[in-house]
Amino acid sequence: MRAENRQALAASTLQQLNEATGKLDLVRELLLIFKKYTEFEAVGIRLRDGEDYPYYTTDGFSDGFVEGERHLCARCPDGEILREDDGRPVLECMCGTVIRSRTDPEQPFFTARGSFWTNSTTSLLDNTTTDPRQGRTRNRCNADGYETVVLIPLVSKEETVGLLQLNDRRQSRITREDVDFLESIGSSIGVALARRSNEERIRVSEETFRTMFESMPASILLLDGERRVMNINRTFEEQFATSKDRAIGRRDAEVLGCVPYLEDPQSCRAGTCEACGIWKSTCSALSGDRARRVRAVIETKHGRKPGKKVFMVSSAPIDIRGDRAAILMLEDITELETLRTRLRVEHSFAGIIGRDEKMCQVFDAIRDVANASVPVHISGESGTGKELVASAIHNEGHRKDGPFVPVNCAALPEGLLESELFGHVRGAFTGAIRDKKGRYQLSHGGTIFLDEIADIPPHIQVKLLRVLQEGRFEPLGSEKTIKADVRVISATNKDLRTEVAGGRFREDLFYRLCVIPVHLPALRERKSDIPLLAQELLKRALEELGRESDVELSAEVVDLFIDLDWPGNVRELQNAIQYALVKCREGTIGLQHILPDLLRRSGLPPARGAPTPLGRRKLDSESVLQALERSGGNKVAAAKHLGVGRATLYRFLTDTDFIKKT
């Protein structure tokens, strides 16, 4: 190579390496530069692609040569790649020898830096016996008439990223000085190619992440250490009616439209937030915990009326330029939860029986409040299962390993109630011969259930209010203040608002207790659950009595149960089944086994309760028509006249298509 060509080659290469071009454009330009200034007939550049080093671009080689030498990996007849003892693929011909740095500088044609060069491929004949790869190179080159061949490895950090190949049909086209010069240029090219490969991988990764980020069907937001939004995806924008410009830099609760936060930003991180799955997931990720998936219920507002939303929240920590951040994915399952409520096949939750929509709402309320530490007030008539619900809230939450202490405030004498709740010290009153811990202190780390809360006297209300406000109390007769971590659940069958209006219950205590209200429907409000409840209560009663479980309820009895109003609710239904089971010595409980008072309340004639000859009365179209005419079309009155339950008459009308026939 002429000296001026070397200078021009070096200058052009350096200029090209400094330009901000992609890898493909860089290689193409370098190929033209080497073709021009080396004045070789054929130039090719190989680049690493997975395990192989195919030609990336060539100029001057015949199509047959390029096709024959395109890939270096040796393959079996079935196409499987041949591998070395160390598991790497076998690279054929002299190109593979150079790439793997297996050259021996003591032998002809090799340099100390691992290049191969020859001014006459014919001279390779003497070396093919020790290295068959030289023979393949000589055969390929001779087939196209190439005499001068140069292979320069392109190295970056001792790793070969590619190969420069120069071929010419003329002999003696290269000198050792030229090879040394090309090796120095090749090192710079190797570093530049490696850098561009890394940049390309980063760019592809960023584009892939951005595409995934934007196309995910779930809402995704990126939060910094202060829980301020760094980015949101398109789904989040649509779901929460916002944009990146409005969201970035704001608090997560504000962007989510969290109603408690919007009403009082200072309330964030209060008791309500502690129960929020989104708040917990964010804190967990920012503390470095691994990804997790939890259910979260929040009340949101986005330019419309507030509404409850249910999400499955996944969170994970992420480092951004050395700072800890959190990435959250919110899957909206509100509609799915609604469908589950309507189509729910489960008939119980935490030991509470029911699949009526009202009970499903109670089950959802239990899940929502289980992990909150704020007070819960359960209202409902006697016998609806308020203590069961309180126990379920305790057992479903994070306090489940702590004690659950129920207290029936109405059952304790007024003089002992304060001592039972808060304890006393020795000598506090006559008969106090030793110190005694109160129920509140015994509930530390768990839950205290205050049943019939409306019946506590005024002076106990004052003390309970202070305990709820400060979490501290003094046992009776003691000056020592005790602090206890207790979750308070209260219940009553009275209307506390009416009690407050009547001056019998403190208004400030009412608001302290009713932070989260849960109402239990009466049994008459969920009659669709009565058959299910009756079967379950019968099963439990049989187990308690140690009897066979082959006893069943007759259809007439189930119809009767559905027709009754049950002022005593589930407890009264349970008593009715236990009474019938004691009376029944057969395999089926009939109307003759039912408490007479229930028969009278249902409007059935006393004969229906006689032991003989009962059996189910069969309805016919004529008698039903007469009864309906006599009652003026009133089906309830017609059923009573016929001596059957209302459900039995409805079933007859539906099954026989009676309305259409008449």
ZIURHU-V516179 format. One record per backbone hydrogen bond with DSSP energy under -0.5 kcal/mol. CO is the residue of the C=O (numbers start at 0). NH is the residue of the N-H. If there is no record, write none. Layout:
# ZIURHU-V516179
co:CO nh:NH
co:CO nh:NH
This chain:
# ZIURHU-V516179
co:1 nh:5
co:2 nh:6
co:3 nh:7
co:4 nh:8
co:5 nh:9
co:6 nh:10
co:7 nh:11
co:8 nh:12
co:9 nh:13
co:10 nh:14
co:11 nh:15
co:12 nh:16
co:13 nh:17
co:14 nh:18
co:15 nh:18
co:18 nh:20
co:21 nh:25
co:22 nh:26
co:23 nh:27
co:24 nh:28
co:25 nh:29
co:26 nh:30
co:27 nh:31
co:28 nh:32
co:29 nh:33
co:30 nh:34
co:31 nh:35
co:32 nh:36
co:33 nh:37
co:34 nh:38
co:41 nh:166
co:42 nh:58
co:43 nh:164
co:44 nh:55
co:44 nh:56
co:45 nh:162
co:48 nh:50
co:48 nh:51
co:51 nh:48
co:53 nh:46
co:56 nh:44
co:58 nh:42
co:61 nh:65
co:62 nh:66
co:63 nh:67
co:64 nh:68
co:65 nh:69
co:66 nh:69
co:69 nh:54
co:71 nh:91
co:73 nh:81
co:75 nh:78
co:79 nh:75
co:81 nh:89
co:83 nh:86
co:87 nh:83
co:89 nh:73
co:89 nh:91
co:91 nh:95
co:92 nh:95
co:92 nh:96
co:93 nh:97
co:94 nh:98
co:95 nh:99
co:96 nh:101
co:97 nh:100
co:102 nh:104
co:103 nh:106
co:106 nh:109
co:108 nh:116
co:110 nh:113
co:114 nh:110
co:115 nh:150
co:117 nh:148
co:118 nh:171
co:119 nh:122
co:120 nh:123
co:121 nh:124
co:122 nh:125
co:123 nh:126
co:123 nh:127
co:124 nh:127
co:126 nh:129
co:126 nh:130
co:130 nh:133
co:130 nh:134
co:131 nh:135
co:132 nh:93
co:132 nh:136
co:133 nh:137
co:134 nh:138
co:135 nh:139
co:136 nh:140
co:137 nh:141
co:138 nh:142
co:139 nh:143
co:140 nh:143
co:140 nh:145
co:141 nh:144
co:146 nh:148
co:147 nh:167
co:148 nh:117
co:149 nh:165
co:150 nh:115
co:150 nh:152
co:151 nh:163
co:152 nh:154
co:153 nh:160
co:153 nh:161
co:155 nh:158
co:158 nh:155
co:158 nh:160
co:160 nh:47
co:161 nh:153
co:162 nh:45
co:163 nh:151
co:164 nh:43
co:165 nh:149
co:166 nh:41
co:167 nh:146
co:167 nh:147
co:169 nh:147
co:174 nh:178
co:175 nh:179
co:176 nh:180
co:177 nh:181
co:178 nh:182
co:179 nh:183
co:180 nh:184
co:181 nh:185
co:182 nh:186
co:183 nh:187
co:184 nh:188
co:185 nh:189
co:186 nh:190
co:187 nh:191
co:188 nh:192
co:189 nh:193
co:190 nh:194
co:191 nh:195
co:192 nh:196
co:193 nh:197
co:194 nh:198
co:195 nh:199
co:196 nh:200
co:197 nh:201
co:198 nh:202
co:199 nh:203
co:200 nh:204
co:201 nh:205
co:202 nh:206
co:203 nh:207
co:204 nh:208
co:205 nh:209
co:206 nh:210
co:207 nh:211
co:208 nh:212
co:209 nh:213
co:210 nh:214
co:211 nh:215
co:218 nh:329
co:219 nh:232
co:220 nh:327
co:221 nh:229
co:221 nh:230
co:222 nh:325
co:223 nh:226
co:226 nh:251
co:227 nh:223
co:228 nh:248
co:230 nh:221
co:232 nh:236
co:233 nh:237
co:234 nh:238
co:235 nh:239
co:236 nh:241
co:237 nh:240
co:242 nh:246
co:243 nh:247
co:246 nh:249
co:249 nh:228
co:250 nh:254
co:251 nh:255
co:252 nh:256
co:252 nh:257
co:253 nh:256
co:256 nh:300
co:257 nh:261
co:258 nh:262
co:259 nh:263
co:263 nh:266
co:264 nh:267
co:266 nh:269
co:269 nh:273
co:270 nh:274
co:271 nh:274
co:272 nh:275
co:275 nh:279
co:276 nh:280
co:277 nh:281
co:278 nh:282
co:279 nh:283
co:280 nh:284
co:281 nh:285
co:282 nh:286
co:283 nh:288
co:284 nh:287
co:288 nh:316
co:291 nh:314
co:293 nh:312
co:295 nh:310
co:297 nh:299
co:297 nh:308
co:298 nh:258
co:299 nh:306
co:306 nh:299
co:308 nh:297
co:309 nh:332
co:309 nh:333
co:310 nh:295
co:310 nh:312
co:311 nh:313
co:311 nh:330
co:312 nh:293
co:313 nh:328
co:314 nh:291
co:315 nh:326
co:317 nh:319
co:317 nh:324
co:318 nh:320
co:319 nh:322
co:322 nh:319
co:324 nh:317
co:325 nh:222
co:326 nh:315
co:327 nh:220
co:328 nh:313
co:328 nh:330
co:329 nh:218
co:329 nh:331
co:330 nh:311
co:330 nh:332
co:332 nh:336
co:333 nh:337
co:334 nh:338
co:335 nh:339
co:336 nh:340
co:337 nh:341
co:338 nh:342
co:339 nh:343
co:346 nh:353
co:348 nh:351
co:350 nh:352
co:351 nh:348
co:355 nh:359
co:356 nh:360
co:357 nh:361
co:358 nh:362
co:359 nh:363
co:360 nh:364
co:361 nh:365
co:362 nh:366
co:363 nh:367
co:364 nh:368
co:365 nh:369
co:368 nh:371
co:374 nh:515
co:375 nh:489
co:376 nh:378
co:376 nh:517
co:377 nh:491
co:378 nh:519
co:380 nh:383
co:382 nh:569
co:382 nh:570
co:384 nh:388
co:385 nh:389
co:386 nh:390
co:387 nh:391
co:388 nh:392
co:389 nh:393
co:390 nh:394
co:391 nh:395
co:392 nh:396
co:393 nh:396
co:396 nh:399
co:398 nh:401
co:402 nh:404
co:402 nh:446
co:403 nh:405
co:404 nh:448
co:406 nh:408
co:406 nh:450
co:407 nh:410
co:407 nh:411
co:412 nh:415
co:412 nh:416
co:413 nh:417
co:415 nh:419
co:416 nh:420
co:417 nh:421
co:418 nh:422
co:419 nh:438
co:420 nh:439
co:421 nh:437
co:422 nh:475
co:423 nh:435
co:424 nh:427
co:428 nh:431
co:430 nh:432
co:431 nh:426
co:435 nh:423
co:437 nh:441
co:438 nh:442
co:439 nh:442
co:440 nh:443
co:442 nh:445
co:445 nh:486
co:446 nh:404
co:447 nh:449
co:447 nh:488
co:448 nh:406
co:448 nh:450
co:449 nh:452
co:449 nh:490
co:450 nh:408
co:451 nh:454
co:452 nh:455
co:456 nh:459
co:456 nh:460
co:457 nh:461
co:458 nh:462
co:459 nh:463
co:460 nh:464
co:461 nh:465
co:462 nh:466
co:463 nh:467
co:464 nh:468
co:465 nh:469
co:465 nh:470
co:466 nh:470
co:470 nh:483
co:472 nh:481
co:474 nh:477
co:475 nh:424
co:479 nh:474
co:481 nh:472
co:483 nh:485
co:484 nh:444
co:485 nh:487
co:486 nh:447
co:486 nh:488
co:487 nh:375
co:488 nh:449
co:489 nh:377
co:490 nh:452
co:491 nh:379
co:493 nh:495
co:494 nh:498
co:495 nh:499
co:496 nh:500
co:497 nh:501
co:498 nh:503
co:498 nh:504
co:499 nh:502
co:505 nh:509
co:506 nh:510
co:507 nh:511
co:508 nh:512
co:509 nh:513
co:515 nh:376
co:517 nh:378
co:518 nh:520
co:521 nh:524
co:522 nh:525
co:525 nh:528
co:526 nh:529
co:528 nh:532
co:529 nh:533
co:530 nh:534
co:531 nh:535
co:532 nh:536
co:533 nh:537
co:534 nh:538
co:535 nh:539
co:536 nh:540
co:537 nh:541
co:538 nh:542
co:539 nh:543
co:540 nh:544
co:541 nh:545
co:541 nh:546
co:547 nh:550
co:551 nh:588
co:553 nh:557
co:554 nh:558
co:555 nh:559
co:556 nh:560
co:557 nh:561
co:558 nh:562
co:559 nh:563
co:565 nh:568
co:567 nh:570
co:567 nh:571
co:568 nh:572
co:569 nh:573
co:570 nh:574
co:571 nh:575
co:572 nh:576
co:573 nh:577
co:574 nh:578
co:575 nh:579
co:576 nh:580
co:577 nh:581
co:578 nh:582
co:579 nh:583
co:586 nh:551
co:587 nh:589
co:588 nh:553
co:589 nh:592
co:590 nh:593
co:594 nh:597
co:594 nh:598
co:595 nh:599
co:596 nh:600
co:597 nh:601
co:598 nh:602
co:598 nh:603
co:599 nh:602
co:604 nh:607
co:605 nh:608
co:606 nh:609
co:619 nh:623
co:620 nh:624
co:621 nh:625
co:622 nh:626
co:623 nh:627
co:624 nh:628
co:625 nh:629
co:626 nh:630
co:627 nh:632
co:628 nh:631
co:630 nh:633
co:632 nh:634
co:633 nh:637
co:634 nh:638
co:635 nh:639
co:636 nh:640
co:637 nh:641
co:638 nh:642
co:638 nh:643
co:644 nh:648
co:645 nh:649
co:646 nh:650
co:647 nh:651
co:648 nh:652
co:649 nh:653
co:650 nh:654
co:651 nh:655
co:652 nh:657
co:653 nh:656
co:656 nh:660
co:657 nh:661
